[in-house]
Amino acid sequence: MTLELISLAQAAAAHAPDAAAAAGITGSITMGLGGGGAAIGVGLVGSKAVEAVGRNPGAFGNILTLGIIAMALAEGLGIIAYLGGF
């Protein structure tokens, strides 16, 4: 039993660099998904803002303001995901 525990500990020590690399991969996946989600959010806000201005050109100023705020919030979530990956 003790010999099995020693060999298990040696195997874990031999693969420690692999565990660090796997942690980096999951962080990269998190950052990539967060950035992709932010890009999709900004694209949707932009497309809906253009559509809204097309329907009601008189509300351009209000739509622009709300669109910029919504895009900033979407980008903020992307930045949080980027920082959370570290």
All heavy atoms as a GROMACS GRO file, in nm:
protein
  560
    1MET      N    1   0.082  -0.119   0.000
    1MET     CA    2   0.000   0.000   0.000
    1MET      C    3   0.087   0.125   0.000
    1MET      O    4   0.058   0.220  -0.073
    1MET     CB    5  -0.093  -0.005   0.123
    1MET     CG    6  -0.190   0.106   0.128
    1MET     SD    7  -0.309   0.085  -0.004
    1MET     CE    8  -0.431   0.197   0.044
    2THR      N    9   0.192   0.125   0.081
    2THR     CA   10   0.279   0.241   0.089
    2THR      C   11   0.355   0.261  -0.042
    2THR      O   12   0.374   0.374  -0.085
    2THR     CB   13   0.380   0.223   0.205
    2THR    OG1   14   0.308   0.194   0.323
    2THR    CG2   15   0.462   0.347   0.225
    3LEU      N   16   0.393   0.151  -0.105
    3LEU     CA   17   0.464   0.160  -0.232
    3LEU      C   18   0.375   0.222  -0.340
    3LEU      O   19   0.421   0.303  -0.422
    3LEU     CB   20   0.511   0.021  -0.275
    3LEU     CG   21   0.596   0.014  -0.401
    3LEU    CD1   22   0.721   0.100  -0.386
    3LEU    CD2   23   0.632  -0.129  -0.434
    4GLU      N   24   0.246   0.190  -0.337
    4GLU     CA   25   0.153   0.249  -0.433
    4GLU      C   26   0.138   0.398  -0.411
    4GLU      O   27   0.130   0.476  -0.507
    4GLU     CB   28   0.017   0.179  -0.423
    4GLU     CG   29   0.019   0.035  -0.467
    4GLU     CD   30  -0.113  -0.034  -0.441
    4GLU    OE1   31  -0.208   0.032  -0.393
    4GLU    OE2   32  -0.121  -0.154  -0.467
    5LEU      N   33   0.132   0.442  -0.286
    5LEU     CA   34   0.121   0.584  -0.256
    5LEU      C   35   0.246   0.660  -0.300
    5LEU      O   36   0.237   0.772  -0.353
    5LEU     CB   37   0.096   0.606  -0.107
    5LEU     CG   38  -0.040   0.562  -0.055
    5LEU    CD1   39  -0.048   0.580   0.095
    5LEU    CD2   40  -0.150   0.640  -0.124
    6ILE      N   41   0.362   0.598  -0.282
    6ILE     CA   42   0.486   0.663  -0.324
    6ILE      C   43   0.490   0.675  -0.475
    6ILE      O   44   0.525   0.780  -0.529
    6ILE     CB   45   0.608   0.585  -0.270
    6ILE    CG1   46   0.616   0.598  -0.119
    6ILE    CG2   47   0.737   0.636  -0.336
    6ILE    CD1   48   0.722   0.511  -0.055
    7SER      N   49   0.452   0.570  -0.546
    7SER     CA   50   0.453   0.577  -0.692
    7SER      C   51   0.348   0.676  -0.743
    7SER      O   52   0.368   0.745  -0.842
    7SER     CB   53   0.431   0.440  -0.753
    7SER     OG   54   0.303   0.390  -0.718
    8LEU      N   55   0.236   0.687  -0.674
    8LEU     CA   56   0.134   0.784  -0.712
    8LEU      C   57   0.185   0.926  -0.690
    8LEU      O   58   0.164   1.015  -0.775
    8LEU     CB   59   0.007   0.760  -0.630
    8LEU     CG   60  -0.112   0.849  -0.661
    8LEU    CD1   61  -0.156   0.830  -0.806
    8LEU    CD2   62  -0.227   0.820  -0.567
    9ALA      N   63   0.255   0.950  -0.581
    9ALA     CA   64   0.313   1.082  -0.554
    9ALA      C   65   0.420   1.116  -0.657
    9ALA      O   66   0.430   1.231  -0.701
    9ALA     CB   67   0.370   1.086  -0.413
   10GLN      N   68   0.500   1.018  -0.695
   10GLN     CA   69   0.602   1.042  -0.797
   10GLN      C   70   0.538   1.074  -0.932
   10GLN      O   71   0.586   1.160  -1.005
   10GLN     CB   72   0.694   0.921  -0.809
   10GLN     CG   73   0.786   0.902  -0.691
   10GLN     CD   74   0.863   0.772  -0.696
   10GLN    OE1   75   0.830   0.682  -0.774
   10GLN    NE2   76   0.965   0.760  -0.612
   11ALA      N   77   0.432   1.006  -0.965
   11ALA     CA   78   0.363   1.033  -1.091
   11ALA      C   79   0.302   1.173  -1.090
   11ALA      O   80   0.308   1.245  -1.191
   11ALA     CB   81   0.254   0.929  -1.115
   12ALA      N   82   0.246   1.213  -0.976
   12ALA     CA   83   0.188   1.348  -0.967
   12ALA      C   84   0.297   1.454  -0.979
   12ALA      O   85   0.278   1.557  -1.044
   12ALA     CB   86   0.113   1.363  -0.836
   13ALA      N   87   0.412   1.429  -0.918
   13ALA     CA   88   0.522   1.525  -0.927
   13ALA      C   89   0.577   1.533  -1.069
   13ALA      O   90   0.617   1.640  -1.114
   13ALA     CB   91   0.633   1.485  -0.829
   14ALA      N   92   0.576   1.422  -1.139
   14ALA     CA   93   0.627   1.421  -1.277
   14ALA      C   94   0.534   1.499  -1.370
   14ALA      O   95   0.578   1.556  -1.469
   14ALA     CB   96   0.643   1.278  -1.326
   15HIS      N   97   0.405   1.504  -1.339
   15HIS     CA   98   0.308   1.571  -1.426
   15HIS      C   99   0.268   1.708  -1.374
   15HIS      O  100   0.171   1.766  -1.423
   15HIS     CB  101   0.185   1.483  -1.444
   15HIS     CG  102   0.212   1.357  -1.520
   15HIS    ND1  103   0.244   1.359  -1.653
   15HIS    CD2  104   0.215   1.227  -1.481
   15HIS    CE1  105   0.264   1.234  -1.694
   15HIS    NE2  106   0.248   1.152  -1.591
   16ALA      N  107   0.337   1.764  -1.278
   16ALA     CA  108   0.304   1.897  -1.226
   16ALA      C  109   0.313   2.005  -1.332
   16ALA      O  110   0.226   2.092  -1.337
   16ALA     CB  111   0.394   1.929  -1.107
   17PRO      N  112   0.413   2.003  -1.422
   17PRO     CA  113   0.413   2.106  -1.528
   17PRO      C  114   0.292   2.095  -1.620
   17PRO      O  115   0.242   2.196  -1.670
   17PRO     CB  116   0.542   2.079  -1.605
   17PRO     CG  117   0.630   2.008  -1.509
   17PRO     CD  118   0.537   1.927  -1.422
   18ASP      N  119   0.242   1.973  -1.641
   18ASP     CA  120   0.122   1.956  -1.723
   18ASP      C  121   0.002   2.021  -1.658
   18ASP      O  122  -0.084   2.080  -1.725
   18ASP     CB  123   0.094   1.808  -1.747
   18ASP     CG  124   0.204   1.740  -1.827
   18ASP    OD1  125   0.276   1.812  -1.900
   18ASP    OD2  126   0.219   1.618  -1.815
   19ALA      N  127  -0.008   2.013  -1.525
   19ALA     CA  128  -0.120   2.074  -1.454
   19ALA      C  129  -0.114   2.226  -1.467
   19ALA      O  130  -0.217   2.291  -1.485
   19ALA     CB  131  -0.118   2.033  -1.307
   20ALA      N  132   0.005   2.284  -1.460
   20ALA     CA  133   0.018   2.429  -1.477
   20ALA      C  134  -0.020   2.471  -1.618
   20ALA      O  135  -0.085   2.574  -1.639
   20ALA     CB  136   0.160   2.472  -1.444
   21ALA      N  137   0.018   2.391  -1.716
   21ALA     CA  138  -0.019   2.422  -1.855
   21ALA      C  139  -0.169   2.411  -1.874
   21ALA      O  140  -0.229   2.493  -1.945
   21ALA     CB  141   0.054   2.329  -1.950
   22ALA      N  142  -0.232   2.313  -1.812
   22ALA     CA  143  -0.377   2.298  -1.824
   22ALA      C  144  -0.448   2.416  -1.760
   22ALA      O  145  -0.551   2.462  -1.810
   22ALA     CB  146  -0.422   2.168  -1.759
   23ALA      N  147  -0.396   2.468  -1.650
   23ALA     CA  148  -0.457   2.585  -1.587
   23ALA      C  149  -0.448   2.706  -1.680
   23ALA      O  150  -0.541   2.785  -1.688
   23ALA     CB  151  -0.389   2.615  -1.454
   24GLY      N  152  -0.339   2.719  -1.751
   24GLY     CA  153  -0.326   2.829  -1.847
   24GLY      C  154  -0.421   2.816  -1.962
   24GLY      O  155  -0.475   2.914  -2.013
   25ILE      N  156  -0.447   2.692  -2.005
   25ILE     CA  157  -0.540   2.669  -2.115
   25ILE      C  158  -0.681   2.707  -2.073
   25ILE      O  159  -0.753   2.774  -2.147
   25ILE     CB  160  -0.534   2.522  -2.161
   25ILE    CG1  161  -0.401   2.496  -2.232
   25ILE    CG2  162  -0.651   2.490  -2.254
   25ILE    CD1  163  -0.378   2.352  -2.265
   26THR      N  164  -0.724   2.670  -1.953
   26THR     CA  165  -0.859   2.704  -1.910
   26THR      C  166  -0.873   2.855  -1.895
   26THR      O  167  -0.979   2.909  -1.923
   26THR     CB  168  -0.896   2.634  -1.779
   26THR    OG1  169  -0.794   2.659  -1.684
   26THR    CG2  170  -0.913   2.487  -1.799
   27GLY      N  171  -0.768   2.923  -1.851
   27GLY     CA  172  -0.774   3.068  -1.844
   27GLY      C  173  -0.788   3.129  -1.982
   27GLY      O  174  -0.862   3.225  -2.002
   28SER      N  175  -0.718   3.072  -2.079
   28SER     CA  176  -0.727   3.123  -2.215
   28SER      C  177  -0.865   3.100  -2.273
   28SER      O  178  -0.918   3.185  -2.345
   28SER     CB  179  -0.622   3.055  -2.304
   28SER     OG  180  -0.492   3.082  -2.256
   29ILE      N  181  -0.925   2.986  -2.242
   29ILE     CA  182  -1.060   2.959  -2.290
   29ILE      C  183  -1.158   3.059  -2.229
   29ILE      O  184  -1.245   3.113  -2.298
   29ILE     CB  185  -1.101   2.814  -2.258
   29ILE    CG1  186  -1.018   2.717  -2.342
   29ILE    CG2  187  -1.250   2.792  -2.280
   29ILE    CD1  188  -1.035   2.572  -2.304
   30THR      N  189  -1.142   3.087  -2.101
   30THR     CA  190  -1.229   3.184  -2.034
   30THR      C  191  -1.216   3.321  -2.097
   30THR      O  192  -1.317   3.388  -2.124
   30THR     CB  193  -1.193   3.193  -1.884
   30THR    OG1  194  -1.204   3.064  -1.826
   30THR    CG2  195  -1.285   3.290  -1.813
   31MET      N  196  -1.094   3.363  -2.122
   31MET     CA  197  -1.073   3.495  -2.182
   31MET      C  198  -1.128   3.499  -2.324
   31MET      O  199  -1.187   3.599  -2.366
   31MET     CB  200  -0.925   3.531  -2.180
   31MET     CG  201  -0.873   3.561  -2.042
   31MET     SD  202  -0.704   3.618  -2.040
   31MET     CE  203  -0.616   3.465  -2.057
   32GLY      N  204  -1.110   3.391  -2.399
   32GLY     CA  205  -1.161   3.388  -2.536
   32GLY      C  206  -1.312   3.392  -2.543
   32GLY      O  207  -1.369   3.464  -2.625
   33LEU      N  208  -1.378   3.316  -2.456
   33LEU     CA  209  -1.524   3.318  -2.454
   33LEU      C  210  -1.577   3.453  -2.408
   33LEU      O  211  -1.677   3.502  -2.460
   33LEU     CB  212  -1.576   3.206  -2.364
   33LEU     CG  213  -1.558   3.065  -2.416
   33LEU    CD1  214  -1.605   2.964  -2.311
   33LEU    CD2  215  -1.634   3.045  -2.545
   34GLY      N  216  -1.510   3.513  -2.310
   34GLY     CA  217  -1.552   3.646  -2.264
   34GLY      C  218  -1.536   3.751  -2.372
   34GLY      O  219  -1.623   3.835  -2.391
   35GLY      N  220  -1.425   3.746  -2.444
   35GLY     CA  221  -1.403   3.841  -2.553
   35GLY      C  222  -1.500   3.819  -2.667
   35GLY      O  223  -1.552   3.915  -2.726
   36GLY      N  224  -1.527   3.694  -2.699
   36GLY     CA  225  -1.625   3.665  -2.804
   36GLY      C  226  -1.765   3.708  -2.766
   36GLY      O  227  -1.839   3.763  -2.848
   37GLY      N  228  -1.801   3.687  -2.641
   37GLY     CA  229  -1.932   3.731  -2.593
   37GLY      C  230  -1.946   3.883  -2.597
   37GLY      O  231  -2.051   3.935  -2.634
   38ALA      N  232  -1.839   3.952  -2.560
   38ALA     CA  233  -1.842   4.099  -2.565
   38ALA      C  234  -1.854   4.147  -2.709
   38ALA      O  235  -1.928   4.242  -2.738
   38ALA     CB  236  -1.716   4.156  -2.501
   39ALA      N  237  -1.784   4.081  -2.801
   39ALA     CA  238  -1.792   4.121  -2.942
   39ALA      C  239  -1.933   4.098  -2.997
   39ALA      O  240  -1.986   4.182  -3.071
   39ALA     CB  241  -1.691   4.043  -3.024
   40ILE      N  242  -1.995   3.987  -2.961
   40ILE     CA  243  -2.131   3.961  -3.006
   40ILE      C  244  -2.227   4.064  -2.947
   40ILE      O  245  -2.316   4.115  -3.016
   40ILE     CB  246  -2.174   3.817  -2.968
   40ILE    CG1  247  -2.096   3.717  -3.052
   40ILE    CG2  248  -2.324   3.798  -2.985
   40ILE    CD1  249  -2.113   3.573  -3.007
   41GLY      N  250  -2.209   4.097  -2.819
   41GLY     CA  251  -2.294   4.197  -2.754
   41GLY      C  252  -2.283   4.333  -2.820
   41GLY      O  253  -2.384   4.400  -2.845
   42VAL      N  254  -2.161   4.377  -2.850
   42VAL     CA  255  -2.141   4.506  -2.915
   42VAL      C  256  -2.203   4.504  -3.055
   42VAL      O  257  -2.268   4.601  -3.098
   42VAL     CB  258  -1.991   4.542  -2.921
   42VAL    CG1  259  -1.966   4.660  -3.013
   42VAL    CG2  260  -1.940   4.573  -2.782
   43GLY      N  261  -2.189   4.395  -3.126
   43GLY     CA  262  -2.247   4.385  -3.260
   43GLY      C  263  -2.399   4.391  -3.257
   43GLY      O  264  -2.462   4.458  -3.341
   44LEU      N  265  -2.460   4.323  -3.160
   44LEU     CA  266  -2.605   4.326  -3.150
   44LEU      C  267  -2.656   4.465  -3.112
   44LEU      O  268  -2.756   4.513  -3.167
   44LEU     CB  269  -2.652   4.223  -3.046
   44LEU     CG  270  -2.644   4.078  -3.087
   44LEU    CD1  271  -2.679   3.986  -2.970
   44LEU    CD2  272  -2.736   4.051  -3.203
   45VAL      N  273  -2.587   4.530  -3.019
   45VAL     CA  274  -2.628   4.666  -2.980
   45VAL      C  275  -2.616   4.760  -3.098
   45VAL      O  276  -2.706   4.840  -3.124
   45VAL     CB  277  -2.543   4.717  -2.860
   45VAL    CG1  278  -2.566   4.865  -2.836
   45VAL    CG2  279  -2.576   4.639  -2.735
   46GLY      N  280  -2.506   4.750  -3.171
   46GLY     CA  281  -2.486   4.837  -3.287
   46GLY      C  282  -2.591   4.815  -3.394
   46GLY      O  283  -2.646   4.911  -3.450
   47SER      N  284  -2.622   4.689  -3.422
   47SER     CA  285  -2.721   4.661  -3.527
   47SER      C  286  -2.860   4.709  -3.486
   47SER      O  287  -2.934   4.765  -3.567
   47SER     CB  288  -2.722   4.513  -3.560
   47SER     OG  289  -2.777   4.438  -3.454
   48LYS      N  290  -2.896   4.690  -3.360
   48LYS     CA  291  -3.028   4.734  -3.314
   48LYS      C  292  -3.036   4.886  -3.307
   48LYS      O  293  -3.142   4.944  -3.330
   48LYS     CB  294  -3.062   4.672  -3.179
   48LYS     CG  295  -3.079   4.522  -3.184
   48LYS     CD  296  -3.193   4.484  -3.276
   48LYS     CE  297  -3.211   4.334  -3.280
   48LYS     NZ  298  -3.324   4.295  -3.366
   49ALA      N  299  -2.925   4.952  -3.276
   49ALA     CA  300  -2.924   5.098  -3.274
   49ALA      C  301  -2.944   5.153  -3.414
   49ALA      O  302  -3.021   5.248  -3.434
   49ALA     CB  303  -2.794   5.150  -3.213
   50VAL      N  304  -2.879   5.096  -3.512
   50VAL     CA  305  -2.896   5.140  -3.650
   50VAL      C  306  -3.039   5.116  -3.696
   50VAL      O  307  -3.100   5.200  -3.763
   50VAL     CB  308  -2.794   5.068  -3.742
   50VAL    CG1  309  -2.827   5.091  -3.887
   50VAL    CG2  310  -2.654   5.114  -3.710
   51GLU      N  311  -3.094   5.001  -3.657
   51GLU     CA  312  -3.233   4.971  -3.692
   51GLU      C  313  -3.329   5.071  -3.628
   51GLU      O  314  -3.425   5.117  -3.692
   51GLU     CB  315  -3.265   4.829  -3.645
   51GLU     CG  316  -3.404   4.782  -3.679
   51GLU     CD  317  -3.430   4.641  -3.628
   51GLU    OE1  318  -3.333   4.563  -3.616
   51GLU    OE2  319  -3.546   4.610  -3.599
   52ALA      N  320  -3.304   5.105  -3.502
   52ALA     CA  321  -3.391   5.200  -3.433
   52ALA      C  322  -3.383   5.340  -3.496
   52ALA      O  323  -3.484   5.408  -3.508
   52ALA     CB  324  -3.354   5.207  -3.286
   53VAL      N  325  -3.264   5.383  -3.535
   53VAL     CA  326  -3.249   5.514  -3.600
   53VAL      C  327  -3.318   5.512  -3.736
   53VAL      O  328  -3.378   5.612  -3.778
   53VAL     CB  329  -3.100   5.553  -3.611
   53VAL    CG1  330  -3.082   5.675  -3.699
   53VAL    CG2  331  -3.042   5.579  -3.475
   54GLY      N  332  -3.313   5.401  -3.804
   54GLY     CA  333  -3.383   5.389  -3.931
   54GLY      C  334  -3.533   5.402  -3.916
   54GLY      O  335  -3.601   5.457  -4.003
   55ARG      N  336  -3.586   5.353  -3.806
   55ARG     CA  337  -3.730   5.360  -3.784
   55ARG      C  338  -3.772   5.498  -3.734
   55ARG      O  339  -3.883   5.543  -3.764
   55ARG     CB  340  -3.774   5.255  -3.680
   55ARG     CG  341  -3.767   5.114  -3.730
   55ARG     CD  342  -3.800   5.017  -3.618
   55ARG     NE  343  -3.782   4.881  -3.662
   55ARG     CZ  344  -3.882   4.800  -3.695
   55ARG    NH1  345  -4.006   4.844  -3.690
   55ARG    NH2  346  -3.858   4.678  -3.734
   56ASN      N  347  -3.686   5.562  -3.652
   56ASN     CA  348  -3.722   5.691  -3.595
   56ASN      C  349  -3.598   5.781  -3.595
   56ASN      O  350  -3.526   5.790  -3.495
   56ASN     CB  351  -3.774   5.672  -3.453
   56ASN     CG  352  -3.827   5.799  -3.392
   56ASN    OD1  353  -3.832   5.903  -3.459
   56ASN    ND2  354  -3.868   5.792  -3.266
   57PRO      N  355  -3.568   5.850  -3.705
   57PRO     CA  356  -3.448   5.932  -3.714
   57PRO      C  357  -3.445   6.049  -3.614
   57PRO      O  358  -3.339   6.096  -3.577
   57PRO     CB  359  -3.451   5.987  -3.857
   57PRO     CG  360  -3.542   5.897  -3.931
   57PRO     CD  361  -3.640   5.845  -3.832
   58GLY      N  362  -3.559   6.089  -3.566
   58GLY     CA  363  -3.563   6.200  -3.470
   58GLY      C  364  -3.507   6.164  -3.333
   58GLY      O  365  -3.471   6.252  -3.255
   59ALA      N  366  -3.501   6.037  -3.303
   59ALA     CA  367  -3.452   5.992  -3.172
   59ALA      C  368  -3.304   5.955  -3.177
   59ALA      O  369  -3.255   5.882  -3.092
   59ALA     CB  370  -3.534   5.874  -3.124
   60PHE      N  371  -3.232   6.009  -3.277
   60PHE     CA  372  -3.091   5.971  -3.296
   60PHE      C  373  -3.007   5.994  -3.171
   60PHE      O  374  -2.930   5.908  -3.130
   60PHE     CB  375  -3.032   6.048  -3.414
   60PHE     CG  376  -2.884   6.029  -3.430
   60PHE    CD1  377  -2.834   5.911  -3.481
   60PHE    CD2  378  -2.794   6.128  -3.391
   60PHE    CE1  379  -2.699   5.892  -3.494
   60PHE    CE2  380  -2.659   6.109  -3.403
   60PHE     CZ  381  -2.611   5.991  -3.456
   61GLY      N  382  -3.020   6.111  -3.109
   61GLY     CA  383  -2.937   6.144  -2.992
   61GLY      C  384  -2.958   6.050  -2.875
   61GLY      O  385  -2.863   6.002  -2.812
   62ASN      N  386  -3.085   6.021  -2.846
   62ASN     CA  387  -3.115   5.929  -2.735
   62ASN      C  388  -3.066   5.788  -2.765
   62ASN      O  389  -3.013   5.719  -2.677
   62ASN     CB  390  -3.265   5.926  -2.707
   62ASN     CG  391  -3.315   6.058  -2.651
   62ASN    OD1  392  -3.240   6.133  -2.593
   62ASN    ND2  393  -3.444   6.084  -2.671
   63ILE      N  394  -3.086   5.744  -2.888
   63ILE     CA  395  -3.042   5.610  -2.927
   63ILE      C  396  -2.890   5.599  -2.922
   63ILE      O  397  -2.835   5.499  -2.875
   63ILE     CB  398  -3.097   5.573  -3.066
   63ILE    CG1  399  -3.250   5.563  -3.061
   63ILE    CG2  400  -3.036   5.443  -3.117
   63ILE    CD1  401  -3.316   5.554  -3.196
   64LEU      N  402  -2.822   5.704  -2.967
   64LEU     CA  403  -2.676   5.703  -2.963
   64LEU      C  404  -2.625   5.693  -2.819
   64LEU      O  405  -2.536   5.614  -2.789
   64LEU     CB  406  -2.620   5.830  -3.030
   64LEU     CG  407  -2.469   5.847  -3.026
   64LEU    CD1  408  -2.402   5.740  -3.111
   64LEU    CD2  409  -2.430   5.985  -3.074
   65THR      N  410  -2.685   5.772  -2.730
   65THR     CA  411  -2.644   5.769  -2.589
   65THR      C  412  -2.664   5.630  -2.528
   65THR      O  413  -2.574   5.575  -2.464
   65THR     CB  414  -2.724   5.873  -2.509
   65THR    OG1  415  -2.703   6.002  -2.568
   65THR    CG2  416  -2.680   5.875  -2.364
   66LEU      N  417  -2.783   5.576  -2.547
   66LEU     CA  418  -2.811   5.443  -2.491
   66LEU      C  419  -2.724   5.335  -2.555
   66LEU      O  420  -2.682   5.240  -2.488
   66LEU     CB  421  -2.959   5.410  -2.507
   66LEU     CG  422  -3.056   5.493  -2.423
   66LEU    CD1  423  -3.199   5.461  -2.459
   66LEU    CD2  424  -3.030   5.469  -2.276
   67GLY      N  425  -2.698   5.348  -2.684
   67GLY     CA  426  -2.612   5.252  -2.753
   67GLY      C  427  -2.470   5.253  -2.700
   67GLY      O  428  -2.409   5.148  -2.679
   68ILE      N  429  -2.416   5.373  -2.677
   68ILE     CA  430  -2.280   5.383  -2.624
   68ILE      C  431  -2.273   5.324  -2.484
   68ILE      O  432  -2.177   5.253  -2.450
   68ILE     CB  433  -2.232   5.529  -2.628
   68ILE    CG1  434  -2.208   5.570  -2.773
   68ILE    CG2  435  -2.106   5.547  -2.544
   68ILE    CD1  436  -2.175   5.716  -2.790
   69ILE      N  437  -2.373   5.351  -2.402
   69ILE     CA  438  -2.375   5.295  -2.266
   69ILE      C  439  -2.382   5.142  -2.271
   69ILE      O  440  -2.309   5.072  -2.199
   69ILE     CB  441  -2.492   5.353  -2.184
   69ILE    CG1  442  -2.465   5.502  -2.155
   69ILE    CG2  443  -2.512   5.277  -2.055
   69ILE    CD1  444  -2.583   5.574  -2.096
   70ALA      N  445  -2.468   5.088  -2.357
   70ALA     CA  446  -2.482   4.943  -2.367
   70ALA      C  447  -2.354   4.878  -2.419
   70ALA      O  448  -2.313   4.772  -2.371
   70ALA     CB  449  -2.600   4.908  -2.457
   71MET      N  450  -2.289   4.943  -2.516
   71MET     CA  451  -2.162   4.889  -2.567
   71MET      C  452  -2.054   4.892  -2.461
   71MET      O  453  -1.973   4.798  -2.450
   71MET     CB  454  -2.118   4.967  -2.691
   71MET     CG  455  -2.198   4.937  -2.813
   71MET     SD  456  -2.133   5.028  -2.952
   71MET     CE  457  -2.255   4.993  -3.075
   72ALA      N  458  -2.052   4.998  -2.380
   72ALA     CA  459  -1.952   5.006  -2.273
   72ALA      C  460  -1.975   4.896  -2.170
   72ALA      O  461  -1.878   4.837  -2.119
   72ALA     CB  462  -1.958   5.144  -2.208
   73LEU      N  463  -2.100   4.867  -2.139
   73LEU     CA  464  -2.128   4.760  -2.044
   73LEU      C  465  -2.088   4.624  -2.100
   73LEU      O  466  -2.033   4.540  -2.028
   73LEU     CB  467  -2.277   4.760  -2.007
   73LEU     CG  468  -2.323   4.879  -1.922
   73LEU    CD1  469  -2.475   4.876  -1.908
   73LEU    CD2  470  -2.257   4.877  -1.787
   74ALA      N  471  -2.113   4.602  -2.228
   74ALA     CA  472  -2.073   4.475  -2.290
   74ALA      C  473  -1.922   4.461  -2.291
   74ALA      O  474  -1.868   4.353  -2.261
   74ALA     CB  475  -2.128   4.466  -2.432
   75GLU      N  476  -1.852   4.568  -2.324
   75GLU     CA  477  -1.705   4.563  -2.323
   75GLU      C  478  -1.652   4.546  -2.180
   75GLU      O  479  -1.550   4.480  -2.159
   75GLU     CB  480  -1.647   4.691  -2.384
   75GLU     CG  481  -1.660   4.696  -2.534
   75GLU     CD  482  -1.574   4.591  -2.602
   75GLU    OE1  483  -1.463   4.562  -2.555
   75GLU    OE2  484  -1.620   4.538  -2.704
   76GLY      N  485  -1.720   4.605  -2.084
   76GLY     CA  486  -1.680   4.588  -1.944
   76GLY      C  487  -1.684   4.443  -1.901
   76GLY      O  488  -1.596   4.395  -1.829
   77LEU      N  489  -1.788   4.372  -1.945
   77LEU     CA  490  -1.795   4.229  -1.913
   77LEU      C  491  -1.682   4.151  -1.978
   77LEU      O  492  -1.629   4.056  -1.921
   77LEU     CB  493  -1.931   4.173  -1.955
   77LEU     CG  494  -2.050   4.220  -1.871
   77LEU    CD1  495  -2.179   4.167  -1.929
   77LEU    CD2  496  -2.034   4.178  -1.728
   78GLY      N  497  -1.645   4.191  -2.100
   78GLY     CA  498  -1.531   4.128  -2.166
   78GLY      C  499  -1.402   4.151  -2.091
   78GLY      O  500  -1.318   4.061  -2.078
   79ILE      N  501  -1.384   4.272  -2.039
   79ILE     CA  502  -1.263   4.303  -1.962
   79ILE      C  503  -1.261   4.225  -1.832
   79ILE      O  504  -1.157   4.175  -1.790
   79ILE     CB  505  -1.254   4.455  -1.938
   79ILE    CG1  506  -1.226   4.526  -2.072
   79ILE    CG2  507  -1.147   4.488  -1.836
   79ILE    CD1  508  -1.238   4.676  -2.066
   80ILE      N  509  -1.377   4.212  -1.768
   80ILE     CA  510  -1.383   4.133  -1.644
   80ILE      C  511  -1.347   3.987  -1.672
   80ILE      O  512  -1.276   3.924  -1.594
   80ILE     CB  513  -1.523   4.146  -1.580
   80ILE    CG1  514  -1.541   4.287  -1.525
   80ILE    CG2  515  -1.543   4.042  -1.471
   80ILE    CD1  516  -1.682   4.317  -1.480
   81ALA      N  517  -1.396   3.934  -1.783
   81ALA     CA  518  -1.361   3.795  -1.818
   81ALA      C  519  -1.212   3.783  -1.847
   81ALA      O  520  -1.149   3.683  -1.812
   81ALA     CB  521  -1.442   3.750  -1.939
   82TYR      N  522  -1.154   3.885  -1.910
   82TYR     CA  523  -1.011   3.885  -1.940
   82TYR      C  524  -0.931   3.885  -1.810
   82TYR      O  525  -0.836   3.809  -1.794
   82TYR     CB  526  -0.976   4.005  -2.026
   82TYR     CG  527  -0.828   4.019  -2.053
   82TYR    CD1  528  -0.763   3.933  -2.141
   82TYR    CD2  529  -0.753   4.118  -1.991
   82TYR    CE1  530  -0.629   3.944  -2.166
   82TYR    CE2  531  -0.618   4.131  -2.016
   82TYR     CZ  532  -0.557   4.044  -2.103
   82TYR     OH  533  -0.425   4.055  -2.127
   83LEU      N  534  -0.969   3.969  -1.717
   83LEU     CA  535  -0.895   3.977  -1.590
   83LEU      C  536  -0.921   3.854  -1.504
   83LEU      O  537  -0.834   3.813  -1.426
   83LEU     CB  538  -0.935   4.103  -1.514
   83LEU     CG  539  -0.894   4.234  -1.582
   83LEU    CD1  540  -0.946   4.352  -1.501
   83LEU    CD2  541  -0.744   4.242  -1.601
   84GLY      N  542  -1.037   3.792  -1.518
   84GLY     CA  543  -1.067   3.671  -1.442
   84GLY      C  544  -0.988   3.551  -1.491
   84GLY      O  545  -0.972   3.454  -1.420
   85GLY      N  546  -0.937   3.557  -1.614
   85GLY     CA  547  -0.858   3.447  -1.668
   85GLY      C  548  -0.719   3.437  -1.608
   85GLY      O  549  -0.653   3.336  -1.621
   86PHE      N  550  -0.676   3.544  -1.542
   86PHE     CA  551  -0.542   3.540  -1.482
   86PHE      C  552  -0.553   3.480  -1.349
   86PHE      O  553  -0.538   3.461  -1.257
   86PHE     CB  554  -0.482   3.680  -1.473
   86PHE     CG  555  -0.440   3.732  -1.608
   86PHE    CD1  556  -0.504   3.841  -1.664
   86PHE    CD2  557  -0.339   3.673  -1.678
   86PHE    CE1  558  -0.466   3.890  -1.786
   86PHE    CE2  559  -0.299   3.721  -1.800
   86PHE     CZ  560  -0.363   3.830  -1.855
   0.00000   0.00000   0.00000
